[in-house]
Amino acid sequence: MDRMRFITKTRGELDGFKEGVVIVPIGATEQHGPHLSVGVDSLLVETIALHAAEALSPRLPVLVVPTLPYGSSHHHLSFGGAISLRSETLIAVLKDIGLSLAESGFRKLFFLNSHGGNDEAARLVVRDLAREGISAAAASYWTVAWDALKEAGALDFGRVPGHAGSFETSLMLYLFGELVHGRPPLREEDNPREEPARRPFVQLPGQGVGKDGYTDDARYASAAKGEQYFRIVVSRVVQAVEEFYRQI
């Protein structure tokens, strides 16, 4: 998998990838309830990006740059453990990453996001980069996989993606089981069935995330579900990157 990492290449080796796609994973560092590590978003998006790049490599040149481990996480600060960027800072950082890559000859960029608070920023950056003559796309991994995850029954057990609930806990159990510390207290509540982007976004002053920092019940989380969700997500990210590449 290291062969898909941008940072393992010499500058000469990178020349062979300039006509391909560079995936830019965007993560976050923030609390994920009492049972998951603060690096969930960064760990998941990097793993998804590397597996997608591996699957794509026989068909197109593709590399994954180092994951940005910080995002817009102000709504987690009250819990402790969050390292957050202001929205304007995140936009500036992502744009500088894109412009730096373009200056080096990489002009096909796919920003892959793993934290809901980053979604709008990534999309704005893509609009700005296009004005600089750079072909770019942005998507959150659950957005491109939404229909397939819904068909697989992921929403029957909790929110997608939710926050430290059944979905993310299942992914972590499959990929990083050693970082899952039991389950949070049980919680009964309805799970929205619509894609988050289709629902009104409401943020109130002083509002945190769910109750005690997680959004839904993780009692039904399992490594088996996590494997199923992971394979679905990777396949849909592969499809999204290929479709982006064909449009250029």
C-alpha positions as CSV (number, residue, x, y, z in Angstrom):
1,M,0.0,0.0,0.0
2,D,3.0,2.3,0.5
3,R,3.5,2.5,-3.2
4,M,0.3,4.5,-3.5
5,R,1.6,7.2,-1.1
6,F,2.9,10.4,-2.6
7,I,5.5,10.8,0.1
8,T,7.3,7.6,-0.8
9,K,8.3,8.8,-4.3
10,T,11.3,10.8,-5.3
11,R,10.7,13.9,-7.4
12,G,11.7,12.0,-10.5
13,E,9.3,9.2,-9.7
14,L,6.5,11.7,-9.3
15,D,6.9,12.8,-12.9
16,G,5.2,9.6,-14.0
17,F,2.0,10.4,-12.2
18,K,1.4,14.0,-13.3
19,E,-1.2,12.9,-15.9
20,G,-3.1,11.0,-13.2
21,V,-5.2,11.8,-10.2
22,V,-4.0,12.9,-6.8
23,I,-6.3,12.1,-3.9
24,V,-6.2,14.5,-1.1
25,P,-7.7,12.9,2.1
26,I,-9.3,15.4,4.6
27,G,-9.7,14.2,8.1
28,A,-10.1,15.7,11.6
29,T,-8.9,15.3,15.1
30,E,-11.8,15.4,17.5
31,Q,-13.5,13.3,20.2
32,H,-15.6,10.4,19.2
33,G,-17.6,9.5,22.2
34,P,-16.1,7.6,25.2
35,H,-15.2,4.6,23.2
36,L,-13.3,5.7,20.0
37,S,-10.1,7.4,19.4
38,V,-9.9,11.1,18.4
39,G,-8.3,10.1,15.1
40,V,-11.3,8.2,13.6
41,D,-11.9,10.5,10.7
42,S,-8.3,10.8,9.7
43,L,-7.7,7.0,10.1
44,L,-10.7,6.1,8.1
45,V,-10.3,8.5,5.2
46,E,-6.6,7.6,4.7
47,T,-7.4,3.9,4.7
48,I,-10.2,4.3,2.2
49,A,-8.1,6.5,0.0
50,L,-5.2,4.1,-0.1
51,H,-7.4,1.1,-0.9
52,A,-9.2,3.0,-3.6
53,A,-5.9,4.1,-5.1
54,E,-4.7,0.5,-5.1
55,A,-7.8,-0.7,-6.9
56,L,-7.5,2.2,-9.4
57,S,-3.7,1.8,-10.1
58,P,-4.0,-0.8,-12.9
59,R,-6.2,1.6,-14.9
60,L,-4.8,5.1,-14.2
61,P,-1.9,6.8,-12.5
62,V,-3.0,7.7,-9.0
63,L,-1.4,8.7,-5.7
64,V,-2.5,9.7,-2.2
65,V,-1.0,12.7,-0.5
66,P,-0.6,12.8,3.3
67,T,-4.0,13.2,5.1
68,L,-4.8,16.6,6.5
69,P,-5.5,15.6,10.1
70,Y,-7.3,18.8,11.1
71,G,-10.7,20.1,10.1
72,S,-13.5,22.4,11.2
73,S,-14.3,20.8,14.6
74,H,-15.3,23.8,16.7
75,H,-18.5,22.0,17.8
76,H,-16.3,19.4,19.5
77,L,-14.0,21.7,21.5
78,S,-16.2,21.6,24.7
79,F,-15.6,17.9,25.0
80,G,-11.8,18.1,24.9
81,G,-9.4,16.4,22.5
82,A,-10.2,18.4,19.4
83,I,-7.8,20.3,17.3
84,S,-9.8,22.6,15.1
85,L,-9.2,25.0,12.2
86,R,-11.4,28.0,11.6
87,S,-13.5,27.7,8.4
88,E,-11.5,30.4,6.6
89,T,-8.3,28.7,7.7
90,L,-9.4,25.3,6.4
91,I,-10.4,26.8,3.1
92,A,-7.0,28.6,2.8
93,V,-5.1,25.4,3.7
94,L,-6.9,23.2,1.2
95,K,-6.5,25.8,-1.5
96,D,-2.8,26.1,-0.8
97,I,-2.4,22.3,-1.0
98,G,-4.2,22.4,-4.3
99,L,-2.1,25.3,-5.7
100,S,1.1,23.7,-4.5
101,L,0.3,20.4,-6.3
102,A,-0.6,22.3,-9.4
103,E,2.6,24.2,-9.4
104,S,4.4,20.8,-9.4
105,G,2.4,19.7,-12.4
106,F,-0.5,17.8,-10.7
107,R,-3.7,19.3,-12.0
108,K,-6.2,16.6,-11.4
109,L,-7.2,16.6,-7.8
110,F,-9.8,14.7,-5.8
111,F,-10.5,15.9,-2.3
112,L,-11.9,13.0,-0.3
113,N,-13.5,14.1,3.0
114,S,-14.2,12.2,6.2
115,H,-15.7,14.8,8.5
116,G,-19.1,16.5,8.0
117,G,-17.8,19.9,9.2
118,N,-15.3,20.0,6.2
119,D,-17.7,19.2,3.4
120,E,-18.7,22.7,2.4
121,A,-15.1,24.0,2.6
122,A,-13.8,21.3,0.3
123,R,-16.5,22.1,-2.3
124,L,-15.7,25.8,-2.2
125,V,-12.1,25.1,-2.7
126,V,-12.8,23.1,-5.8
127,R,-14.8,26.0,-7.2
128,D,-11.8,28.3,-6.6
129,L,-9.2,25.9,-8.0
130,A,-11.2,25.6,-11.2
131,R,-10.8,29.3,-11.8
132,E,-7.0,28.7,-11.6
133,G,-7.2,26.1,-14.4
134,I,-7.1,23.1,-12.1
135,S,-9.5,20.2,-12.5
136,A,-10.7,19.2,-9.1
137,A,-13.5,17.3,-7.4
138,A,-14.6,17.0,-3.8
139,A,-16.8,14.5,-2.0
140,S,-17.4,13.0,1.4
141,Y,-16.9,9.2,1.3
142,W,-20.4,8.4,2.6
143,T,-22.0,10.7,0.0
144,V,-20.7,8.9,-3.0
145,A,-21.6,5.6,-1.3
146,W,-25.0,6.7,0.1
147,D,-27.4,4.7,-2.1
148,A,-25.3,1.5,-1.8
149,L,-25.0,1.9,2.0
150,K,-28.7,2.5,2.3
151,E,-29.4,-0.6,0.1
152,A,-27.1,-2.6,2.4
153,G,-29.2,-1.7,5.4
154,A,-26.6,0.6,7.1
155,L,-29.4,3.0,8.1
156,D,-31.3,0.2,9.9
157,F,-28.7,0.3,12.7
158,G,-27.9,4.0,13.1
159,R,-27.1,7.2,11.3
160,V,-24.8,7.4,8.3
161,P,-22.3,8.7,8.8
162,G,-23.4,9.8,12.3
163,H,-20.7,10.5,14.8
164,A,-19.2,7.6,16.8
165,G,-22.4,5.6,16.4
166,S,-23.1,2.3,14.8
167,F,-21.6,3.1,11.4
168,E,-18.3,4.6,12.4
169,T,-17.9,2.1,15.3
170,S,-18.4,-0.8,12.8
171,L,-15.7,0.6,10.5
172,M,-13.3,1.0,13.3
173,L,-14.0,-2.5,14.6
174,Y,-13.1,-3.9,11.2
175,L,-10.1,-1.6,10.5
176,F,-8.7,-0.6,13.9
177,G,-10.3,-2.9,16.4
178,E,-7.6,-2.2,19.0
179,L,-8.8,1.4,19.1
180,V,-12.4,0.6,20.1
181,H,-12.9,0.6,23.8
182,G,-16.3,-1.1,24.5
183,R,-19.6,0.6,23.7
184,P,-21.1,3.8,24.9
185,P,-24.4,3.7,26.9
186,L,-27.4,2.5,24.9
187,R,-29.6,5.1,23.3
188,E,-33.0,4.9,21.7
189,E,-33.7,7.4,19.0
190,D,-34.9,7.6,15.4
191,N,-32.3,7.5,12.6
192,P,-32.8,10.0,9.8
193,R,-33.1,8.1,6.5
194,E,-32.3,11.1,4.2
195,E,-28.8,12.0,3.1
196,P,-27.4,14.7,5.5
197,A,-27.0,17.2,2.6
198,R,-30.7,17.0,1.9
199,R,-31.7,17.9,5.5
200,P,-31.6,21.5,6.9
201,F,-28.4,22.2,8.7
202,V,-29.0,23.6,12.2
203,Q,-26.2,24.7,14.5
204,L,-27.2,26.5,17.8
205,P,-24.8,28.6,20.0
206,G,-23.1,26.3,22.5
207,Q,-24.5,23.2,20.8
208,G,-22.2,20.2,20.8
209,V,-22.6,16.8,19.1
210,G,-25.4,14.5,20.2
211,K,-25.5,13.4,23.8
212,D,-22.1,12.9,25.4
213,G,-20.4,13.4,22.0
214,Y,-22.0,10.7,20.0
215,T,-25.1,10.7,17.8
216,D,-26.6,7.2,17.9
217,D,-26.6,3.8,19.5
218,A,-23.6,1.5,18.7
219,R,-24.9,-1.6,20.3
220,Y,-25.3,-3.3,16.8
221,A,-21.9,-2.3,15.6
222,S,-19.7,-5.2,14.4
223,A,-16.5,-5.9,12.5
224,A,-18.6,-7.8,10.0
225,K,-20.8,-4.8,9.2
226,G,-17.7,-2.7,9.1
227,E,-16.1,-4.9,6.5
228,Q,-19.3,-4.7,4.4
229,Y,-19.5,-0.9,4.7
230,F,-15.8,-0.5,4.0
231,R,-15.9,-2.6,0.8
232,I,-19.0,-0.6,-0.4
233,V,-17.3,2.8,0.3
234,V,-14.1,1.8,-1.4
235,S,-15.8,0.6,-4.5
236,R,-17.9,3.8,-4.7
237,V,-14.9,6.0,-4.2
238,V,-13.1,4.1,-7.0
239,Q,-16.1,4.7,-9.2
240,A,-16.3,8.4,-8.4
241,V,-12.6,9.0,-9.1
242,E,-12.8,7.2,-12.4
243,E,-15.8,9.2,-13.4
244,F,-14.0,12.4,-12.5
245,Y,-10.9,11.3,-14.5
246,R,-13.1,10.5,-17.6
247,Q,-14.6,14.0,-17.5
248,I,-11.3,15.8,-17.9
